[in-house]
Amino acid sequence: MSLLVLYFSRKLSKAESGYSTFNHELLAMHLAVRHFHHFLEGMLFVIRMDNMPLEDVPLEDSNATLLCDVSNGGPRPWTPVHMNRQVFYFIHGPSHPLRLSTAQLLKTNFIWHTITEDAKDWFCICTPRQTSKVHQHTDSGVGTFPQPQRCFARIRDNIVDSLPTSQGHRYLFTTNIHSPRWPETIPKRTKTSVSCSFALLSGWMARFCIPKHFTSDRGTTFSSQLSTSLVNLLAVTLHQTTAYNPAPNRVVEHIHHTLKAALMSPCNKSNWFTQLPCILLGLSTTSNDALDVSAVNYPTLQYI
């Protein structure tokens, strides 16, 4: 039986009103203990809440339990302070996503009090990303494209070069879908038109389907007679970017920016060929700012 002796209330500030349910409870406990500290000092006491998002979730194949936040429907483990930085590098390390994407991945899967601030600070001092960061950016402008009627109707291709040799491979043939931004890469030993045409035919068209529109830059690899004859034979409309203006192909260029930073980091630079699958997994599961959803969770791909 409980008896109400005193009560305490306070209006939330504008910043505090945006806290999550869990942080509201932490704030209420903190303020209540500070307010009634003259009653509580030197005593052992128990704090009871009417809404407890933290629960002990049992682990599979074990008798142990893990303290998790279940307020969002799924369990998010509460990590101790000494493990927070290890969790950050576990999420950020494979593909080095951008700061907001890293913070979103952390908040979706884990929980601690200063998770957003810690993600921002540790992102800025991530040595592998900073050493491979691209410092010159091209203002590509704004381009508009009609929404494709089917998922794989419009693709964009490009080549990542200037990579260190890893198991005989120096180039990456990259293909990207317009809407879900699905990244697909094929390691290549050469970047000739024959090699890239075969990669397009065997690595993409044979696995997914023949697209209606194909966008590439004006490089000799994609403007050769072989590449042009291939797209004409398959009734694919070829679109080439304007000279010295990569704006129409900015989707691929944006993915190249993140992909190169991950491949050229010191931890992946010498063996990027073996680390490539993990990096692609990180890119495909990272939420896209423009679409507000990751490639694997894109609604169209869920029905394929």
C-alpha positions as CSV (number, residue, x, y, z in Angstrom):
1,M,0.0,0.0,0.0
2,S,1.3,3.4,-1.0
3,L,0.5,6.8,0.6
4,L,0.9,10.2,-1.2
5,V,2.8,12.5,1.1
6,L,4.2,15.2,-1.3
7,Y,4.1,15.9,-5.0
8,F,6.3,18.0,-7.3
9,S,5.6,19.3,-10.8
10,R,7.3,21.5,-13.3
11,K,6.6,22.8,-16.8
12,L,8.9,21.3,-19.5
13,S,11.0,23.7,-21.5
14,K,10.9,23.7,-25.3
15,A,13.9,21.5,-25.6
16,E,12.7,19.1,-22.9
17,S,9.3,18.7,-24.6
18,G,11.0,16.9,-27.5
19,Y,12.5,14.2,-25.3
20,S,11.5,10.6,-25.8
21,T,9.3,8.8,-23.2
22,F,12.4,7.2,-21.7
23,N,14.2,10.5,-21.4
24,H,11.1,12.2,-19.9
25,E,11.1,9.5,-17.1
26,L,14.8,10.0,-16.5
27,L,14.3,13.8,-16.3
28,A,11.4,13.3,-13.9
29,M,13.4,11.1,-11.6
30,H,16.4,13.5,-11.7
31,L,14.3,16.6,-10.9
32,A,12.3,14.7,-8.2
33,V,15.4,13.5,-6.4
34,R,16.9,17.0,-6.5
35,H,13.7,18.6,-5.2
36,F,13.3,16.1,-2.3
37,H,17.0,15.6,-1.6
38,H,16.6,16.9,2.0
39,F,14.3,13.9,2.7
40,L,16.4,11.3,0.8
41,E,20.0,12.1,1.8
42,G,21.5,9.3,3.8
43,M,18.6,6.8,3.0
44,L,18.1,3.9,0.7
45,F,15.0,4.5,-1.5
46,V,13.3,2.9,-4.5
47,I,11.8,4.9,-7.4
48,R,8.7,3.5,-9.0
49,M,7.3,4.7,-12.3
50,D,3.9,4.2,-13.9
51,N,5.5,3.6,-17.3
52,M,8.6,1.5,-17.6
53,P,10.0,1.2,-21.2
54,L,13.0,-0.7,-19.8
55,E,12.6,-4.4,-19.5
56,D,14.8,-7.4,-19.0
57,V,14.7,-9.2,-22.3
58,P,15.7,-12.9,-22.2
59,L,18.5,-13.9,-24.6
60,E,18.1,-16.9,-26.9
61,D,19.7,-20.2,-25.8
62,S,20.7,-18.6,-22.5
63,N,19.3,-18.0,-19.0
64,A,20.7,-14.4,-19.0
65,T,18.6,-11.3,-19.7
66,L,19.5,-8.0,-21.3
67,L,18.1,-4.6,-20.2
68,C,16.4,-3.1,-23.3
69,D,14.1,-0.2,-24.2
70,V,10.9,-1.5,-25.7
71,S,9.0,1.8,-26.0
72,N,9.4,1.8,-29.9
73,G,8.1,-1.8,-30.3
74,G,11.4,-3.6,-30.6
75,P,14.2,-4.1,-28.0
76,R,17.0,-1.6,-28.0
77,P,19.8,-2.7,-25.6
78,W,21.0,-0.2,-23.0
79,T,24.7,-0.1,-23.4
80,P,27.0,0.8,-20.5
81,V,29.2,3.9,-20.7
82,H,32.5,2.0,-21.3
83,M,31.0,0.2,-24.3
84,N,29.4,3.2,-26.1
85,R,32.4,4.0,-28.3
86,Q,32.8,0.3,-29.3
87,V,29.1,0.2,-30.3
88,F,29.7,3.4,-32.4
89,Y,32.6,1.9,-34.3
90,F,30.7,-1.4,-34.8
91,I,27.9,0.6,-36.6
92,H,30.1,3.3,-38.3
93,G,33.1,1.2,-39.1
94,P,32.0,-1.1,-42.0
95,S,30.9,1.6,-44.5
96,H,31.5,4.9,-42.7
97,P,28.1,6.5,-43.4
98,L,27.4,10.2,-42.9
99,R,26.9,11.7,-39.5
100,L,23.1,11.9,-39.5
101,S,22.8,8.4,-40.9
102,T,25.2,7.0,-38.3
103,A,23.2,8.7,-35.5
104,Q,20.0,7.3,-36.9
105,L,21.4,3.7,-37.0
106,L,22.6,4.0,-33.5
107,K,19.3,5.3,-32.1
108,T,17.4,2.6,-34.0
109,N,19.4,-0.3,-32.5
110,F,20.8,0.9,-29.2
111,I,20.1,3.5,-26.4
112,W,22.0,5.6,-24.0
113,H,21.5,9.1,-22.8
114,T,23.9,11.2,-25.0
115,I,23.8,9.0,-28.1
116,T,23.2,11.8,-30.6
117,E,26.0,14.0,-29.1
118,D,28.4,11.1,-28.9
119,A,27.7,10.1,-32.5
120,K,28.5,13.7,-33.7
121,D,31.7,13.9,-31.7
122,W,33.1,10.5,-32.6
123,F,32.1,11.0,-36.2
124,C,34.3,14.1,-36.4
125,I,37.3,12.3,-34.9
126,C,37.0,9.1,-36.9
127,T,40.6,8.8,-38.2
128,P,39.9,6.3,-41.1
129,R,37.2,8.6,-42.6
130,Q,39.1,11.8,-42.1
131,T,42.3,10.5,-43.8
132,S,40.3,9.5,-46.9
133,K,37.9,12.4,-46.9
134,V,37.2,14.2,-50.2
135,H,37.9,17.9,-49.7
136,Q,36.9,19.2,-53.2
137,H,33.2,19.1,-54.1
138,T,31.5,20.0,-57.4
139,D,28.3,21.9,-57.2
140,S,26.2,19.7,-59.5
141,G,23.1,21.9,-59.5
142,V,19.5,20.5,-59.4
143,G,18.2,18.0,-61.9
144,T,14.7,16.5,-62.3
145,F,13.8,13.0,-63.5
146,P,10.4,11.5,-64.1
147,Q,9.5,8.7,-61.6
148,P,10.1,5.3,-63.3
149,Q,7.0,3.0,-63.6
150,R,8.9,-0.1,-62.4
151,C,11.7,-0.7,-60.0
152,F,14.6,-1.5,-62.4
153,A,13.5,0.7,-65.3
154,R,16.2,3.3,-64.9
155,I,19.8,2.5,-63.9
156,R,23.0,4.5,-63.7
157,D,26.5,3.1,-64.3
158,N,29.9,4.4,-63.6
159,I,33.5,3.2,-62.8
160,V,35.5,3.7,-59.7
161,D,39.2,3.8,-60.5
162,S,42.4,4.8,-58.9
163,L,42.1,2.0,-56.3
164,P,45.1,0.1,-55.0
165,T,45.4,-3.4,-56.5
166,S,43.6,-6.0,-54.3
167,Q,43.8,-9.6,-55.5
168,G,44.4,-8.4,-59.0
169,H,41.4,-5.9,-59.1
170,R,41.8,-2.2,-59.5
171,Y,38.4,-1.0,-60.7
172,L,34.8,-1.2,-59.6
173,F,31.9,-1.2,-62.1
174,T,29.0,0.3,-60.2
175,T,25.3,0.2,-61.0
176,N,22.6,2.1,-59.2
177,I,18.8,2.1,-59.4
178,H,17.1,5.4,-59.6
179,S,14.5,5.2,-56.8
180,P,15.7,2.8,-54.1
181,R,19.3,3.8,-54.6
182,W,20.4,0.2,-54.5
183,P,24.2,0.0,-54.9
184,E,25.6,-2.9,-57.0
185,T,29.3,-3.2,-57.7
186,I,31.4,-5.6,-59.7
187,P,35.2,-5.7,-59.2
188,K,37.2,-5.5,-62.5
189,R,40.8,-6.0,-63.4
190,T,40.5,-3.7,-66.4
191,K,38.0,-0.9,-67.5
192,T,37.8,-1.6,-71.2
193,S,34.5,-1.4,-73.0
194,V,34.5,-5.2,-73.5
195,S,35.0,-5.8,-69.8
196,C,32.3,-3.2,-68.7
197,S,29.8,-4.4,-71.3
198,F,30.2,-8.0,-70.1
199,A,29.8,-6.8,-66.5
200,L,26.6,-4.9,-67.3
201,L,25.2,-7.9,-69.2
202,S,26.2,-10.7,-66.7
203,G,26.3,-8.8,-63.5
204,W,23.1,-6.8,-63.8
205,M,20.8,-7.7,-66.7
206,A,21.1,-11.4,-66.2
207,R,20.3,-11.1,-62.5
208,F,17.6,-8.4,-62.5
209,C,16.2,-7.4,-65.9
210,I,16.8,-5.3,-68.9
211,P,16.2,-1.6,-68.0
212,K,14.4,0.9,-70.2
213,H,16.8,3.8,-69.5
214,F,20.6,3.6,-69.1
215,T,22.5,6.7,-67.8
216,S,26.3,7.1,-68.0
217,D,28.9,9.7,-68.4
218,R,30.7,10.6,-71.6
219,G,33.7,8.4,-71.0
220,T,35.1,6.3,-73.8
221,T,34.1,3.1,-72.0
222,F,30.4,3.8,-72.3
223,S,30.5,5.7,-75.6
224,S,32.3,3.0,-77.5
225,Q,30.7,1.3,-80.5
226,L,30.4,-2.0,-78.5
227,S,28.5,-0.4,-75.7
228,T,26.2,1.5,-78.0
229,S,25.5,-1.6,-80.1
230,L,24.7,-3.5,-76.9
231,V,22.1,-1.0,-75.7
232,N,20.6,-0.7,-79.2
233,L,20.3,-4.5,-79.5
234,L,18.4,-4.7,-76.1
235,A,16.2,-1.7,-77.0
236,V,17.6,0.4,-74.1
237,T,17.5,4.2,-74.3
238,L,21.0,5.5,-73.6
239,H,21.3,8.9,-71.7
240,Q,24.7,10.5,-71.4
241,T,25.6,13.4,-69.1
242,T,26.5,16.8,-70.5
243,A,30.2,17.6,-70.7
244,Y,31.8,18.8,-67.5
245,N,28.4,18.6,-65.6
246,P,27.9,15.5,-63.5
247,A,24.5,16.6,-62.2
248,P,22.4,14.1,-64.2
249,N,24.5,11.3,-62.7
250,R,24.7,12.8,-59.2
251,V,23.1,9.7,-57.6
252,V,26.0,7.5,-58.5
253,E,28.5,10.3,-57.7
254,H,27.0,10.6,-54.2
255,I,27.4,6.9,-53.6
256,H,30.9,7.0,-55.0
257,H,31.8,9.6,-52.4
258,T,30.8,7.3,-49.5
259,L,32.1,4.2,-51.2
260,K,35.6,5.6,-51.9
261,A,35.8,6.9,-48.3
262,A,35.1,3.4,-46.9
263,L,37.4,1.6,-49.4
264,M,40.3,4.0,-49.0
265,S,40.3,4.0,-45.2
266,P,43.5,2.6,-43.6
267,C,41.6,-0.4,-42.3
268,N,40.3,-1.4,-45.8
269,K,42.8,0.1,-48.2
270,S,45.1,-3.0,-48.6
271,N,42.3,-5.6,-48.8
272,W,39.3,-3.7,-50.0
273,F,38.3,-6.6,-52.3
274,T,37.4,-8.8,-49.2
275,Q,35.8,-5.9,-47.3
276,L,33.6,-4.9,-50.2
277,P,30.6,-7.1,-49.3
278,C,30.5,-5.7,-45.8
279,I,30.7,-2.1,-47.1
280,L,27.9,-2.7,-49.6
281,L,25.8,-4.2,-46.8
282,G,26.3,-1.1,-44.8
283,L,25.3,1.2,-47.7
284,S,22.2,-0.7,-48.6
285,T,20.9,-0.7,-44.9
286,T,21.7,3.0,-44.3
287,S,18.7,5.3,-44.4
288,N,18.8,7.7,-47.4
289,D,18.2,11.3,-46.6
290,A,16.2,12.0,-49.8
291,L,14.0,8.9,-49.5
292,D,13.9,8.7,-45.7
293,V,14.3,4.9,-46.0
294,S,17.1,2.4,-46.7
295,A,17.4,0.6,-50.0
296,V,16.5,-2.8,-48.5
297,N,13.4,-1.3,-46.9
298,Y,12.2,0.5,-50.0
299,P,8.5,-0.5,-50.5
300,T,8.9,-1.6,-54.1
301,L,11.8,-4.0,-53.3
302,Q,9.7,-5.7,-50.6
303,Y,7.4,-7.2,-53.2
304,I,10.1,-8.6,-55.5
